[in-house]
Amino acid sequence: MARFESDSLTKRSSKFENFLKKNLDESTYERIRAYEPCIVCSHREQKAFKYVVLSDECLYLTENPPKTLSTAVKLENLFEIDLIDDLPDFLSGQEQRNTTHIQINYWDETVAKVKPSSRPSSQNSMHQEDTDQEVTSSSVDKLSAARSKLDLDDDSDGEVVSDPMSKSMPEGSLKSMLKQSHPNGRHPLKSTFKKVTIQDQSRIGNKHVRELPRIPIPEGHEEGRTRHNSASPRTRLSSSKPEHKSDNNLSVLTPDQQVGSKVSKRMTLHLYMLVPDSKMLVLIRSAVNNFLIRSTLYIDSEELTQDGALYLQKGKHSSDLGGKTLSVKIDMLFSTLTKELMDPGNTMEQTFELVQELKTATEKYFHLKRLFWKSGDIFAKLVSILKVYLPKSPHANINNDLGRAQRADEFELIILIIQTIGLMFRETEIFPSRLRVLRSGSGRLIQDLIEVITCFPSLPVKYVPPTSKASKLLMQTEADKWKCLADMEIHELFVEFTSASTSVLFELLVIAQQSHWGRSENSFFNVNWLMNVLENLNTTNKFLERIIGQAMRFVQPSKKVELSPQEAILVFQEFYIQHAIMVYSPPLASFISNNYTEEFKYYIQGPVLQEKLPEFYPISMRTILLIQEVMSQVLQKKVQLLPEKRFIQ
């Protein structure tokens, strides 16, 4: 029974909730996304009546009624999930018709019992290319031990503008206020997660989908993979080679592997969901996507925390919380922040400071997201603040020196608020109150939010260079073409505004898809409703131009070989939005196809993508498959960006 949207899903079970509380630590229990009764078929058991429990890291199984909770599949080992369109022969009548069959393919790690040979046989060498079931690794134990000590916390989540402004504006510095808040420099997608080494490349594929966009997996990709040793998240072990299997289907260990190393065997788990219109499939897909995003962010994370040693930012509120329990501290912090944020007399600087403290604390305390959606007052306040500064500035003249500096300050507040809203959306489908807040007022708040994040904000008019010959000779750099430093900074802030808006629209799309699953076409706040809102806005086409232009800049051949983890995540979100538009919105799909066919045909190249999105980024494989599907739809022909036969590493 999914634990969110109590008005749209089956009711929660208080007895089962108590069971989970007793068998899971508090931080894990907070991140339980859903649980539903099902019939399980696997290599361990056949037609067992159980509960499946989904968290942000793994799938659990327990008896029905529950007795013991065991880990069935870790999301990091899951590489394919399908909706099977069949009727189970062991059920009948209404139960058979209401059943949803989910097939999950994953890698199961077992301890190798085969002694390594001194040298590989020639017969085995001939089969080096044919691995399809079992591959080996010699250092999985170290990662497992390291991960067990970590308390994984939650987190939220370059642009080319279509007009000539984007081509001539130089890069600039940021405002002093944000520099003070981030001494090491502002990074919109900077994560405070603990650093975790990523060994696997997780991915998802569909064979049959009811309503969601279909992301196929190229033929041959499921045939095998090599799990890398992991000394550093940024170390690419390209020298690792896929192991092969012998004719008797036993894994063969190389000379440097020892007895006791882990063997990854491909396994399949069948879940027959017994709840009518079960949302477990869409929730698992969403959980995997979020896991890939978090894991990619870990690669670039520099801030580590001890297990259970999370802390509040030392702001003006944290000093008053000494001696209190953690939950009381969080409640006190949120209550104080809410009271001060709702004060209509706040200056822009005061609002910035309060929102910054809320965002930083939420990155460390998942419980703050629950409090945020409990009433929705702060969400409504943040949207109302955005409407003050978007699309036009309340400042009378933004073209003089004072106005330009003022507009730069406004952009910093706008970006911070949008990033905070995106953070509050991420992985909060488990809260029953979130959808109620979003649906309140017939979705007026969501419509207002979409309107402001897709708008083209007012910007200072670019300075026209002097026309006299003498004046031209004095101009030595491109920066001299700008009236003041604020102009250069506004361009950078405008790019960041587009990136933050893309992330929020991505989260709204995920929410709409979750709400859409299994419901009638006339239900409120589903994918069709969201697309209708976008189609009715006259700013949507310009917004699509910005995100497509930015995406092309990231993936096209360039001197920069490898994208940063944050850029890779942004590319994933940009193409996720495009893919949904191509599937659900014919008018917007026509706009993309009619205006960007040449870009998709010539800018995107498979070998370049594999360099831009390296394999040790967990999000890379999913992103490339997504790009491949969008290209196929835009070009109206099948596109193959990856080799037909390739090992997933």
VOGU-3710 file (C-alpha; in Angstrom, 3 decimals, decimal comma):
1> marfesdslt> 0,000/0,000/0,000  1,689/3,129/-1,134  2,308/5,566/1,665  1,451/8,774/-0,178  -1,694/10,267/-1,664  -4,102/8,768/0,840  -6,981/10,084/-1,271  -5,902/8,156/-4,364  -4,328/4,936/-3,096  -5,387/2,123/-0,806
11> krsskfenfl> -5,400/2,870/2,890  -2,359/2,441/5,057  -2,102/-0,464/7,451  -1,361/0,675/10,998  -0,251/-2,820/11,998  2,175/-3,039/9,107  3,473/0,463/9,863  4,218/-0,622/13,421  6,012/-3,694/12,101  8,235/-1,531/9,890
21> kknldestye> 9,021/0,825/12,759  10,147/-2,097/14,905  12,322/-3,676/12,224  13,918/-0,584/10,631  15,933/2,259/12,030  14,276/5,662/12,010  16,154/7,084/9,015  15,330/4,020/6,868  11,698/4,006/7,947  11,376/7,667/6,966
31> rirayepciv> 12,309/6,700/3,412  9,940/3,793/2,910  8,108/4,734/-0,279  5,442/2,072/-0,587  4,352/-1,405/0,456  1,790/-3,696/-1,139  0,696/-7,324/-0,887  1,873/-9,527/-3,721  2,673/-13,051/-4,823  6,406/-13,660/-5,261
41> cshreqkafk> 8,077/-16,073/-7,666  11,869/-16,329/-7,650  14,711/-18,821/-7,478  14,193/-19,017/-3,703  10,425/-19,411/-3,517  7,432/-20,012/-5,738  3,994/-18,414/-5,408  4,668/-17,061/-1,916  2,076/-14,652/-0,507  4,118/-11,719/0,790
51> yvvlsdecly> 4,465/-7,963/1,184  6,943/-6,047/-0,959  8,391/-2,915/0,649  10,146/-0,220/-1,394  12,729/2,106/0,141  15,097/4,566/-1,512  17,855/1,920/-1,637  16,298/-1,515/-1,936  13,248/-3,754/-2,137  12,321/-5,728/0,980
61> ltenppktls> 10,110/-8,790/1,277  8,244/-10,017/4,323  5,617/-12,626/5,050  1,903/-11,889/5,029  1,210/-11,414/7,897  4,696/-9,935/8,466  7,262/-11,720/10,604  10,774/-10,999/9,331  11,992/-8,340/6,908  14,633/-9,362/4,376
71> tavklenlfe> 16,367/-7,520/1,532  15,269/-8,885/-1,846  16,961/-6,541/-4,344  19,270/-3,579/-3,889  18,493/-0,794/-6,330  22,171/-0,572/-7,233  21,956/-4,170/-8,525  18,692/-3,712/-10,429  19,217/-3,257/-14,162  15,857/-3,983/-15,787
81> idliddlpdf> 12,226/-3,753/-14,761  9,346/-4,742/-17,034  5,584/-4,701/-16,922  4,461/-8,085/-18,242  1,083/-8,109/-19,941  -0,255/-11,510/-18,926  -2,754/-13,206/-16,650  -1,299/-15,475/-13,935  -2,588/-19,007/-14,349  -2,529/-19,649/-10,585
91> lsgqeqrntt> -5,242/-17,000/-10,001  -8,753/-16,738/-11,337  -11,672/-14,367/-11,611  -11,394/-10,750/-10,497  -8,094/-11,353/-8,694  -6,508/-12,571/-11,914  -7,745/-9,545/-13,893  -6,608/-7,027/-11,252  -3,096/-8,442/-10,922  -0,120/-6,439/-12,165
101> hiqinywdet> 2,892/-8,572/-13,128  6,252/-6,884/-12,560  9,456/-8,622/-13,668  12,704/-7,405/-12,108  16,116/-8,469/-13,397  19,041/-7,871/-11,063  22,529/-9,052/-10,162  22,752/-11,361/-7,180  26,133/-11,529/-5,465  27,302/-14,882/-4,168
111> vakvkpssrp> 30,643/-15,996/-2,773  32,779/-17,842/-5,301  33,668/-21,415/-4,356  35,710/-22,252/-7,447  39,460/-22,241/-7,024  41,285/-20,113/-9,576  43,394/-21,868/-12,147  47,017/-20,881/-12,691  46,333/-19,846/-16,267  43,164/-19,465/-18,334
121> ssqnsmhqed> 42,482/-22,303/-20,745  42,538/-21,692/-24,452  38,968/-22,909/-24,745  37,824/-20,326/-22,217  39,785/-17,612/-23,972  37,841/-18,277/-27,143  34,649/-17,359/-25,297  35,893/-14,021/-23,962  33,093/-12,166/-25,785  30,219/-14,450/-24,734
131> tdqevtsssv> 29,536/-13,636/-21,084  25,800/-13,492/-20,399  25,059/-14,792/-16,926  27,959/-14,553/-14,475  30,785/-12,108/-13,972  33,215/-11,764/-11,124  34,791/-9,082/-8,960  37,579/-9,242/-6,401  36,831/-6,267/-4,186  33,111/-5,991/-3,543
141> dklsaarskl> 33,548/-6,710/0,168  35,314/-3,385/0,765  32,466/-1,410/-0,766  29,845/-3,399/1,126  31,641/-2,767/4,399  31,967/0,928/3,636  28,319/1,303/2,631  27,113/-0,421/5,794  28,713/2,325/7,873  27,082/5,146/5,964
151> dldddsdgev> 23,723/6,698/6,686  22,764/7,791/3,189  20,863/11,040/3,390  18,555/12,650/0,895  19,057/15,594/-1,423  17,281/17,499/-4,065  18,600/17,669/-7,010  25,834/25,930/-18,853  23,078/26,975/-21,011  22,777/28,492/-24,483
161> vsdpmsksmp> 20,060/31,107/-24,797  18,280/31,303/-28,105  18,717/35,033/-28,617  22,002/36,785/-29,543  22,506/37,767/-25,923  23,769/34,325/-25,006  26,540/34,462/-27,584  28,043/37,766/-26,581  27,662/37,912/-22,824  30,896/36,969/-21,052
171> egslksmlkq> 31,132/34,983/-17,850  31,211/36,948/-14,605  31,544/36,768/-10,838  28,711/36,215/-8,389  27,228/38,510/-5,789  28,906/38,872/-2,428  25,896/37,636/-0,485  26,000/34,226/-2,081  29,772/34,095/-1,769  29,339/34,568/1,976
181> shpngrhplk> 26,775/31,791/2,101  29,069/29,496/0,073  32,720/30,352/0,763  33,884/27,754/-1,712  31,727/29,144/-4,492  28,102/28,628/-5,357  27,094/25,396/-6,997  23,376/24,958/-7,691  23,502/21,178/-7,627  26,152/20,827/-4,924
191> stfkkvtiqd> 25,365/17,845/-2,719  26,131/17,283/0,942  26,014/13,511/0,640  28,662/11,223/1,933  31,080/10,018/-0,716  30,218/6,539/-1,939  32,094/4,572/-4,558  29,914/3,489/-7,433  30,654/0,066/-8,853  27,596/-0,724/-10,905
201> qsrignkhvr> 25,805/0,820/-13,821  22,109/0,532/-13,038  19,517/0,883/-15,721  15,871/0,366/-16,518  14,066/-1,016/-19,528  10,474/-1,597/-20,584  8,836/-4,263/-22,645  5,280/-3,161/-22,130  4,136/0,063/-20,536  0,641/1,246/-19,886
211> elpripipeg> 0,975/5,016/-19,746  4,581/5,986/-19,119  7,118/6,745/-21,849  8,898/3,610/-23,017  12,688/3,528/-22,722  13,929/0,399/-24,498  17,204/-1,317/-23,725  19,339/-2,120/-26,763  19,507/-5,786/-27,636  22,468/-7,465/-26,057
221> heegrtrhns> 22,947/-5,000/-23,206  21,581/-7,398/-20,650  24,097/-10,074/-21,469  26,638/-9,329/-18,806  28,631/-6,807/-16,898  31,913/-6,386/-15,080  31,956/-5,011/-11,566  34,965/-2,794/-11,010  37,296/-2,558/-8,096  36,818/0,877/-6,629
231> asprtrlsss> 39,704/2,838/-5,269  38,232/6,193/-6,194  34,889/7,278/-7,645  36,685/9,226/-10,347  39,041/6,391/-11,319  37,852/4,736/-14,488  39,109/1,182/-14,632  38,971/0,818/-18,360  41,479/-1,987/-18,247  38,953/-4,291/-16,577
241> kpehksdnnl> 37,703/-6,923/-18,999  34,494/-8,911/-18,910  34,873/-12,414/-17,602  33,494/-15,288/-19,589  31,573/-18,417/-18,769  32,390/-21,946/-19,687  30,047/-24,275/-21,511  28,784/-25,793/-18,275  27,551/-22,342/-17,126  30,095/-22,014/-14,301
251> svltpdqqvg> 31,884/-18,729/-13,807  35,612/-18,852/-14,474  37,912/-16,926/-12,154  41,006/-15,235/-13,447  44,404/-15,932/-11,817  44,298/-12,753/-9,710  40,917/-13,692/-8,174  40,704/-15,780/-5,055  38,229/-18,124/-3,459  35,755/-15,977/-1,526
261> skvskrmtlh> 35,426/-13,208/-4,098  31,903/-12,204/-5,145  30,225/-13,619/-8,248  27,404/-11,594/-9,807  24,719/-13,829/-11,230  21,769/-12,552/-13,198  18,528/-13,297/-11,355  14,848/-12,579/-11,935  12,183/-11,655/-9,407  8,504/-11,813/-10,368
271> lymlvpdskm> 6,037/-9,730/-8,352  2,327/-10,232/-8,931  0,799/-7,134/-7,330  -2,645/-7,838/-5,902  -3,807/-4,236/-5,449  -5,980/-3,012/-8,359  -4,163/-0,341/-10,414  -1,007/-0,864/-8,351  1,487/2,003/-8,518  4,416/-0,115/-7,413
281> lvlirsavnn> 5,926/-0,237/-10,909  6,025/3,534/-11,401  7,338/4,012/-7,855  10,157/1,517/-8,401  11,138/3,294/-11,615  11,113/6,639/-9,836  13,158/5,206/-6,954  15,765/3,853/-9,387  16,040/7,203/-11,177  16,483/8,985/-7,857
291> flirstlyid> 19,053/6,425/-6,776  21,032/7,004/-9,982  20,900/10,767/-9,436  22,026/10,511/-5,812  24,789/8,061/-6,681  26,058/10,354/-9,427  26,102/13,276/-7,020  28,156/11,202/-4,552  30,976/11,094/-7,073  31,525/14,831/-6,816
301> seeltqdgal> 30,684/15,219/-3,136  33,418/16,632/-0,931  31,477/16,973/2,317  31,339/13,797/4,404  29,323/13,201/7,564  29,658/10,603/10,285  26,859/8,078/10,738  24,184/9,833/12,743  26,317/12,937/13,177  24,259/15,239/10,999
311> ylqkgkhssd> 24,192/18,857/12,007  22,314/22,057/11,407  23,979/24,943/9,684  25,231/27,412/12,241  22,669/30,077/11,470  20,962/32,469/13,802  18,415/29,798/14,793  20,720/26,868/15,522  22,358/28,509/18,526  19,069/28,329/20,434
321> lggktlsvki> 18,667/24,564/20,040  21,352/23,254/22,354  20,401/20,458/24,724  17,300/19,449/22,761  16,653/16,135/21,062  17,155/16,019/17,313  13,454/15,871/16,429  12,690/18,766/18,754  15,512/20,769/17,202  14,123/20,216/13,722
331> dmlfstltke> 10,594/21,156/14,763  11,830/24,286/16,512  13,936/25,305/13,540  11,075/24,847/11,091  8,597/26,654/13,320  10,941/29,627/13,668  11,763/29,725/9,962  8,085/29,533/9,043  7,167/32,392/11,327  9,932/34,623/10,015
341> lmdpgntmeq> 9,432/33,726/6,338  5,738/34,599/6,559  6,570/38,096/7,829  5,460/40,491/5,059  7,989/43,082/6,217  11,053/41,024/5,265  13,604/42,687/3,035  15,046/40,801/0,081  18,264/40,181/2,025  16,352/38,799/5,021
351> tfelvqelkt> 14,281/36,517/2,781  17,436/35,252/1,101  19,027/34,408/4,443  15,944/32,563/5,696  15,463/30,537/2,504  19,174/29,688/2,453  18,974/28,349/5,997  15,858/26,323/5,154  17,527/24,792/2,092  20,761/23,923/3,902
361> atekyfhlkr> 18,931/22,330/6,827  16,669/20,338/4,488  19,694/18,909/2,679  20,741/17,384/6,011  17,359/16,545/7,549  14,829/14,646/5,456  12,205/15,227/8,167  12,049/18,910/7,219  10,454/17,919/3,915  7,601/16,295/5,820
371> lfwksgdifa> 7,082/19,480/7,820  7,279/21,592/4,653  4,378/19,732/3,006  2,328/19,404/6,169  0,511/22,680/5,580  1,849/24,112/2,337  2,091/27,655/3,726  5,786/28,055/2,956  5,321/26,590/-0,531  2,615/29,169/-1,269
381> klvsilkvyl> 4,834/31,918/0,166  7,814/30,936/-1,999  5,680/30,895/-5,149  4,270/34,320/-4,288  7,812/35,701/-3,885  8,754/34,347/-7,311  5,761/36,119/-8,822  7,041/39,413/-7,405  10,312/39,193/-9,354  9,215/37,232/-12,427
391> pksphaninn> 8,921/37,936/-15,229  9,495/41,630/-14,523  11,518/43,268/-11,798  9,685/45,522/-9,320  12,593/47,915/-9,713  11,627/50,816/-11,959  14,790/50,961/-14,068  17,091/47,952/-14,445  19,226/49,529/-17,170  21,235/51,875/-14,974
401> dlgraqrade> 24,038/50,778/-12,680  21,850/50,561/-9,588  19,096/48,720/-11,443  21,482/46,183/-12,926  22,964/45,373/-9,524  19,454/45,148/-8,054  18,345/42,719/-10,776  21,372/40,514/-10,127  20,410/40,345/-6,441  16,852/39,449/-7,435
411> feliiliiqt> 18,086/36,630/-9,667  20,099/35,157/-6,810  16,987/35,048/-4,637  14,913/33,600/-7,505  17,441/30,817/-8,134  17,685/29,955/-4,447  13,899/29,700/-4,103  13,542/27,526/-7,217  16,330/25,219/-6,023  14,645/24,955/-2,617
421> iglmfretei> 11,302/24,059/-4,191  13,029/21,412/-6,314  14,653/20,006/-3,192  11,263/19,791/-1,474  9,764/17,941/-4,453  12,531/15,342/-4,632  11,597/11,946/-3,172  8,624/13,237/-1,187  5,911/11,110/-2,789  5,759/9,204/0,511
431> fpsrlrvlrs> 4,030/12,156/2,194  0,200/12,057/1,924  -0,042/15,824/2,325  2,107/16,745/-0,674  -0,423/15,933/-3,379  -3,202/17,557/-1,357  -1,182/20,784/-1,230  -0,468/20,654/-4,958  -4,109/19,957/-5,801  -5,489/22,686/-3,557
441> gsgrliqdli> -7,200/25,570/-5,314  -7,596/23,481/-8,489  -3,829/23,450/-8,933  -3,501/27,227/-8,977  -0,146/27,179/-7,187  1,291/24,666/-9,659  0,091/26,715/-12,610  1,656/29,842/-11,117  4,899/27,971/-10,502  5,052/26,625/-14,060
451> evitcfpslp> 4,311/30,083/-15,412  7,213/31,720/-13,557  9,818/29,005/-14,178  9,115/28,897/-17,918  8,986/32,652/-18,411  11,674/34,729/-20,086  12,577/37,199/-17,312  13,268/40,855/-17,952  16,983/41,564/-18,342  18,998/44,768/-18,561
461> vkyvpptska> 19,436/46,053/-22,086  22,901/45,229/-23,395  25,293/48,107/-23,614  25,950/49,303/-27,171  29,702/49,805/-27,750  30,913/53,286/-28,686  30,773/54,198/-32,354  33,682/56,603/-32,612  36,945/55,223/-33,957  38,909/56,474/-30,974
471> skllmqtead> 36,530/54,852/-28,551  36,695/51,547/-30,416  40,465/51,502/-30,180  40,193/51,703/-26,401  38,151/48,471/-26,250  40,475/45,528/-25,608  38,203/42,722/-24,384  34,655/41,501/-24,797  33,991/42,497/-21,205  34,398/46,137/-22,212
481> kwkcladmei> 31,180/45,878/-24,191  29,166/45,653/-21,005  27,977/48,583/-18,969  29,055/47,136/-15,629  29,972/43,917/-13,853  26,300/43,207/-13,121  25,639/42,569/-16,819  28,148/39,728/-16,972  26,833/38,244/-13,765  23,199/38,445/-14,877
491> helfveftsa> 24,008/36,306/-17,910  25,501/33,632/-15,680  22,558/33,880/-13,302  20,122/33,610/-16,200  21,780/30,346/-17,258  21,548/29,085/-13,691  17,900/30,139/-13,509  17,135/28,010/-16,584  18,941/24,999/-15,092  17,086/25,281/-11,777
501> stsvlfellv> 13,759/25,698/-13,602  14,506/22,577/-15,669  15,043/20,545/-12,495  11,735/21,738/-11,009  9,798/20,969/-14,197  11,395/17,508/-14,192  10,141/16,930/-10,636  6,641/18,144/-11,552  6,601/15,750/-14,482  7,579/12,826/-12,229
511> iaqqshwgrs> 4,791/13,760/-9,793  2,271/13,982/-12,629  3,308/10,567/-13,960  2,930/9,011/-10,531  -0,513/10,556/-10,150  -1,463/9,535/-13,692  -0,665/5,857/-13,279  -3,761/3,663/-13,110  -6,190/6,577/-13,001  -8,777/7,818/-15,481
521> ensffnvnwl> -7,906/10,371/-18,111  -10,168/12,939/-16,405  -8,358/12,826/-13,064  -6,755/16,046/-11,905  -3,018/16,749/-11,999  -1,877/13,984/-14,279  0,464/14,105/-17,263  -2,261/15,230/-19,641  -3,212/18,094/-17,333  0,420/19,180/-16,995
531> mnvlenlntt> 0,952/19,101/-20,761  -2,230/21,095/-21,275  -0,888/23,775/-18,911  2,386/23,937/-20,856  0,610/24,057/-24,213  -1,522/27,015/-23,096  1,460/29,124/-22,013  2,974/31,376/-24,664  6,352/31,091/-22,932  6,731/27,313/-23,309
541> nkfleriigq> 8,289/27,363/-26,780  10,961/29,832/-25,703  11,657/27,731/-22,619  12,033/24,612/-24,748  14,458/26,505/-26,971  16,601/27,265/-23,942  16,700/23,747/-22,514  17,237/22,093/-25,916  19,983/24,600/-26,730  21,641/23,897/-23,405
551> amrfvqpskk> 21,322/20,131/-23,870  22,884/20,324/-27,329  25,738/22,383/-25,955  26,448/19,636/-23,422  26,318/16,649/-25,793  27,718/18,026/-29,053  31,383/17,446/-29,942  33,572/19,968/-28,129  36,946/20,363/-26,480  35,417/19,443/-23,131
561> velspqeail> 35,470/15,659/-23,100  33,711/14,767/-19,864  30,676/16,393/-18,257  30,625/16,991/-14,524  28,214/14,851/-12,455  25,880/17,841/-12,058  25,897/18,479/-15,801  25,209/14,799/-16,495  22,165/14,926/-14,209  20,940/18,100/-15,895
571> vfqefyiqha> 21,243/16,444/-19,330  19,199/13,509/-18,025  16,483/15,862/-16,769  16,431/17,872/-20,004  15,963/14,807/-22,194  13,464/13,311/-19,744  11,294/16,405/-20,278  11,735/16,225/-24,044  10,843/12,538/-24,072  7,636/13,126/-22,119
581> imvyspplas> 6,691/15,963/-24,484  7,277/13,771/-27,537  4,971/11,117/-26,045  2,185/13,181/-24,455  2,015/16,532/-26,274  1,611/16,455/-30,077  1,712/20,283/-30,434  4,951/20,666/-28,478  6,373/17,527/-30,100  5,749/19,097/-33,507
591> fisnnyteef> 7,551/22,237/-32,392  10,630/20,205/-31,427  10,587/18,096/-34,576  10,062/21,065/-36,897  12,799/23,209/-35,372  15,493/20,833/-34,139  15,705/17,957/-36,610  19,120/19,044/-37,869  20,503/19,451/-34,351  19,396/15,949/-33,351
601> kyyiqgpvlq> 20,737/14,532/-36,601  24,211/16,062/-36,549  25,019/17,269/-33,009  24,436/13,977/-31,177  26,971/11,216/-31,836  27,232/7,902/-29,989  31,037/7,855/-29,460  30,990/11,460/-28,248  28,165/10,706/-25,829  30,132/7,825/-24,328
611> eklpefypis> 33,003/10,227/-23,679  30,754/12,974/-22,344  28,886/10,548/-20,089  31,521/8,146/-18,715  30,481/4,714/-17,548  31,408/5,323/-13,924  28,561/7,865/-13,720  25,568/5,743/-12,624  23,208/8,021/-14,566  25,098/7,669/-17,872
621> mrtilliqev> 23,533/4,535/-19,349  20,022/5,661/-18,507  20,706/9,078/-20,057  22,132/7,695/-23,302  19,162/5,358/-23,742  16,842/8,299/-23,100  18,624/10,439/-25,698  18,453/7,537/-28,127  14,687/7,271/-27,705  14,148/11,040/-28,112
631> msqvlqkkvq> 16,252/11,020/-31,277  14,241/8,125/-32,685  11,022/10,054/-32,116  12,305/13,360/-33,494  13,939/11,788/-36,575  11,103/9,258/-36,940  13,464/6,346/-37,390  15,263/3,935/-35,107  18,515/5,377/-33,792  21,275/3,231/-32,263
641> llpekrfiq> 23,776/5,238/-30,212  25,344/2,274/-28,425  26,972/-0,844/-29,868  24,675/-3,803/-30,353  26,840/-5,913/-28,048  28,260/-4,233/-24,996  29,001/-5,242/-21,438  27,469/-3,128/-18,716  30,272/-2,185/-16,350
//
